[in-house]
């Protein structure tokens, strides 16, 4: 198992990144909160130049070319590919296989997950509390006392759940809600972090490799939400002595944090990246400078390591 310490390497800073007050306040260890809507991941966010702008025609063309290249709208297609009856000692239920594909281009990272009727029912109940008016016209298949395991009923529900998810996704406030995102990602993320805590790093990585692309597609408006999962990938790769892969995961996490020095993962992530960069012979000085700057802005007496933060997620 690889150690995070490197003799003769850059000094350990021991900084704990805490939340800043106000709009940058972070969530507890159960996951980061949603941010106000931004331009990422949605085509319904307005960021066009002012009509009275003094841009020339060429500058406007360059602007729109840049916008088109940077902010490609993410549209997801939901399919219920199959269903299977699962019998346990005290229960019997149907598991529906959901396939989520990004439309408009070939999607090599389509997500495949399974949910049962009670999972859909819990989602509906939760959404009604917050978005009652918005989803009042979205039909939800009723529960029956008998006949739930007939082929006719299973086929009917497959079609109903496909339409249900598609209609929910079409409502902007719903598709950006934690309830909707958690329905599609939280069970897999909980399992992955549970494997990390148990030291089952290959299994954790396998799960994260499949769920992170879906999480990224769902959280384009709030890139910071995927940071814990990316940091977990860094930790797993590092523990498996794969520093290059760990560094690549860390770079993806830093890109999503941008200048959010107040994020609880910011300083621990930078600290881990400094050590990885030093071990790989990469430029660690610039990372060290960023880390020291964040410490000056938010000094702490004792900080969590990146692994300690990852262990606390989804408890």
NORVENVEN-V163107 format. One record per residue. N is the residue number from 1. RES is the residue in three letters. SS is DSSP state (A for helix, B for strand, O for the rest). Layout:
n = <N;N>
res = <RES;RES>
ss = <SS;SS>
This chain:
n = <1;2;3;4;5;6;7;8;9;10;11;12;13;14;15;16;17;18;19;20;21;22;23;24;25;26;27;28;29;30;31;32;33;34;35;36;37;38;39;40;41;42;43;44;45;46;47;48;49;50;51;52;53;54;55;56;57;58;59;60;61;62;63;64;65;66;67;68;69;70;71;72;73;74;75;76;77;78;79;80;81;82;83;84;85;86;87;88;89;90;91;92;93;94;95;96;97;98;99;100;101;102;103;104;105;106;107;108;109;110;111;112;113;114;115;116;117;118;119;120;121;122;123;124;125;126;127;128;129;130;131;132;133;134;135;136;137;138;139;140;141;142;143;144;145;146;147;148;149;150;151;152;153;154;155;156;157;158;159;160;161;162;163;164;165;166;167;168;169;170;171;172;173;174;175;176;177;178;179;180;181;182;183;184;185;186;187;188;189;190;191;192;193;194;195;196;197;198;199;200;201;202;203;204;205;206;207;208;209;210;211;212;213;214;215;216;217;218;219;220;221;222;223;224;225;226;227;228;229;230;231;232;233;234;235;236;237;238;239;240;241;242;243;244;245;246;247;248;249;250;251;252;253;254;255;256;257;258;259;260;261;262;263;264;265;266;267;268;269;270;271;272;273;274;275;276;277;278;279;280;281;282;283;284;285;286;287;288;289;290;291;292;293;294;295;296;297;298;299;300;301;302;303;304;305;306;307;308;309;310;311;312;313;314;315>
res = <UNK;UNK;UNK;UNK;UNK;UNK;UNK;UNK;UNK;UNK;UNK;UNK;UNK;UNK;UNK;UNK;UNK;UNK;UNK;UNK;UNK;UNK;UNK;UNK;UNK;UNK;UNK;UNK;UNK;UNK;UNK;UNK;UNK;UNK;UNK;UNK;UNK;UNK;UNK;UNK;UNK;UNK;UNK;UNK;UNK;UNK;UNK;UNK;UNK;UNK;UNK;UNK;UNK;UNK;UNK;UNK;UNK;UNK;UNK;UNK;UNK;UNK;UNK;UNK;UNK;UNK;UNK;UNK;UNK;UNK;UNK;UNK;UNK;UNK;UNK;UNK;UNK;UNK;UNK;UNK;UNK;UNK;UNK;UNK;UNK;UNK;UNK;UNK;UNK;UNK;UNK;UNK;UNK;UNK;UNK;UNK;UNK;UNK;UNK;UNK;UNK;UNK;UNK;UNK;UNK;UNK;UNK;UNK;UNK;UNK;UNK;UNK;UNK;UNK;UNK;UNK;UNK;UNK;UNK;UNK;UNK;UNK;UNK;UNK;UNK;UNK;UNK;UNK;UNK;UNK;UNK;UNK;UNK;UNK;UNK;UNK;UNK;UNK;UNK;UNK;UNK;UNK;UNK;UNK;UNK;UNK;UNK;UNK;UNK;UNK;UNK;UNK;UNK;UNK;UNK;UNK;UNK;UNK;UNK;UNK;UNK;UNK;UNK;UNK;UNK;UNK;UNK;UNK;UNK;UNK;UNK;UNK;UNK;UNK;UNK;UNK;UNK;UNK;UNK;UNK;UNK;UNK;UNK;UNK;UNK;UNK;UNK;UNK;UNK;UNK;UNK;UNK;UNK;UNK;UNK;UNK;UNK;UNK;UNK;UNK;UNK;UNK;UNK;UNK;UNK;UNK;UNK;UNK;UNK;UNK;UNK;UNK;UNK;UNK;UNK;UNK;UNK;UNK;UNK;UNK;UNK;UNK;UNK;UNK;UNK;UNK;UNK;UNK;UNK;UNK;UNK;UNK;UNK;UNK;UNK;UNK;UNK;UNK;UNK;UNK;UNK;UNK;UNK;UNK;UNK;UNK;UNK;UNK;UNK;UNK;UNK;UNK;UNK;UNK;UNK;UNK;UNK;UNK;UNK;UNK;UNK;UNK;UNK;UNK;UNK;UNK;UNK;UNK;UNK;UNK;UNK;UNK;UNK;UNK;UNK;UNK;UNK;UNK;UNK;UNK;UNK;UNK;UNK;UNK;UNK;UNK;UNK;UNK;UNK;UNK;UNK;UNK;UNK;UNK;UNK;UNK;UNK;UNK;UNK;UNK;UNK;UNK;UNK;UNK;UNK;UNK;UNK;UNK;UNK;UNK;UNK;UNK;UNK;UNK;UNK>
ss = <O;O;O;O;O;O;O;O;O;O;O;O;O;O;O;O;O;O;O;O;O;A;A;A;O;O;O;O;O;O;O;O;O;O;O;O;O;O;O;O;O;O;O;O;O;O;O;O;O;O;O;O;O;O;O;O;A;A;A;A;A;A;A;A;A;A;A;A;A;A;O;O;O;O;O;B;B;B;B;B;B;B;B;B;B;B;B;O;O;O;O;B;B;B;B;B;B;B;B;B;B;B;O;O;O;O;O;O;O;O;B;B;B;B;B;B;A;A;A;A;A;A;A;A;A;A;A;A;A;A;A;O;O;O;O;O;O;O;O;O;O;O;O;O;O;O;O;O;O;O;A;A;A;A;A;A;A;A;A;A;A;A;A;A;A;A;A;A;A;A;O;A;A;A;A;O;O;A;A;A;A;A;A;A;A;A;A;A;A;A;A;A;A;A;A;A;A;O;O;O;A;A;A;A;A;A;A;A;A;A;A;A;A;A;A;A;A;A;O;O;O;O;A;A;A;A;A;A;A;A;A;A;A;A;A;A;A;A;A;O;O;O;A;A;A;A;A;A;A;A;A;A;A;A;A;A;A;O;O;O;O;O;O;O;O;A;A;A;A;A;A;A;A;A;A;A;A;A;A;A;O;O;O;O;A;A;A;A;A;A;A;A;A;A;A;A;A;O;O;O;O;O;O;O;O;A;A;A;A;A;A;A;O;O;O>
